[in-house]
Amino acid sequence: MHYDSGEHQVVALAGTSVRLKSADGSETAVLLAHLLGAPGFAVVDGEPFPELEPFGLLDSLPKEVLAAAQEWERHIVEVLTGLPPGAEPGTPVQPAYDPDLRSLGERDEAKAAELGVTSRTIRTRRARYAEQGLWGLVDQRTTREWQATGRADARVVQAVKEALEEETLASTGTRSRLIWTVTSALEATYGPGVVPLPGRTAFYRLIDTLSTGRHTFGSAVTRRQLANRPQGPFTPTLADRPGEQVQIDSTPLDVMVLLDSGVAVRADLTIAVDVATRTICAAVLRPVGTKAVDASLLLAKMLVPEPMRPGWSAALKMSASLLPHGRLMAIDARMEAAAAKPVIIPDGVVIDGGRVFISETFTRACERLGISVQRARPNTPTDKAVVEATFPSINSQFTQFLAGYTGSKSDRRGHRVEEGAVWTVPELQDLLDEWLISWQHRRGFPHEREHRFQAADSRLSAVFS
């Protein structure tokens, strides 16, 4: 265009601003209204300006894609000039690419033989480089933006996304209900018939595309769990030494137990897990309805040696493990008849908002023992991820082998499992205590992090056998 006594080319638009480039290469930014009303403004014909490389798009490319294009540029420039770009002055020209000795076609064939491609590929890339510069050598397959939403109106797409978000905490419905919700929201916002709606099949396809991985029309429990994941990168909880942080939690155990009255009920399991060593410091079983005194009992069990019980294998004795039995005997005589479970005194415990753990009974017990209490954030299980991950291990390696096992979900529950319950709470507690010791001292370390802790701190070698 003709502007300000010269010819310019539009190189960028930003709102109502226009960036112009003159024939001498200088750039100017002006308002569109000023440009159109300037004296002498006109769109002119003539020789087109050189094609500008899309430098902004080049900066957005993956590094490996840009590196491949730059490598092609080196070869194309060598074909055109005889020397690769950036060659030092005085660098001799290879005879196969010397413009004075070889025609352009011969140089194309020489480069094709060097790279193992056809001469047509070299000619095509050379033509693209002449028209578009480095951008012409970029693999265009990596720059395509595939729109999963097809031709659907952007307002429809946004309304579907908002409706899917609202379904997170609602009861599971059907796609037809979601379509009705989206249609009603669009009509209320823009008016009836203003926003073009896709056909029924296309609407279903759009919903399926946007709801992928959200379980919008599946399990409501799974949907809420997925929505409760950390928004950013989740950093696991770490501790440098035993007792630095112990996580406590309670959950119903997937097994039926018999009360003294003969009634079969679910059992509640409360455990304390040391983060540094992954030791299950203590576990307490109670019929459904764990009390604050049960949580306090958990603290008491953590602080004393686990006594051997009649019928337990001699391999579970502390004297048979790698724990420093002789030195521990000098500290506490009860270690002579103790099982091979380390006594870890916690500096701090992490709890959730359960009434059992925030009760005055439990907090006073921690205060008396000099244990600090840290409360996890509401609805954030990742704040105590170690203990949360321990429950499935207990369920898969211990609970499912017991009589009266109920399964982890109602749809996995057997027929009349309560009739198969044979264990009382004390009997099951004894079984659990024995299993925890044997499980913890099984061959090898269950977590890779424990290898790093053992190598970093020799004190931890006394924790595992």
Buried (B, 14 or more C-beta within 10 A) or exposed (E): BEBBEBBBBEEEEEEEEBBBBBEEEEEBEBEEEEBEEBEEEEEEEEEEBEEEEBEEEBEEBEEEBBEBBBEBBEBBBBBBBBBBEEBEEEEEBBEBBBEEEBEEEBBBBBBBEBEEEEBEBBBEBBEBBEEBBBBBBBEEEEEEEEEEBEEBBEBBBEBBEEBBEEBBEEEBEEBEBBBEBBBEBBBEEEEEEEBEBBEEEBBBBBBEBBBEEBBBBEEBEEBEEEBEEEEEEEEEBEBEBBBBBBBBBBBBBBBBBBEEEEEBBBBBBBBBBBBBBBBBBBBBBBBEEBBBBBBBBBBEBBBEBBEBEEEBEEEBBBBBBEBBBEEBBEEEEBBBEBBBBBBBEBBBBBBBEBEBBBBEBBBEBBEEBEBEBEBBEEEEBBBBBBBBBBBEEBBEEBBBEBEBBBBBEEEEEEEEBBEBBBBBBEEBBBBBBBBBBBBBBEEEBEEEBBEEBBEEBEEBBBBBB
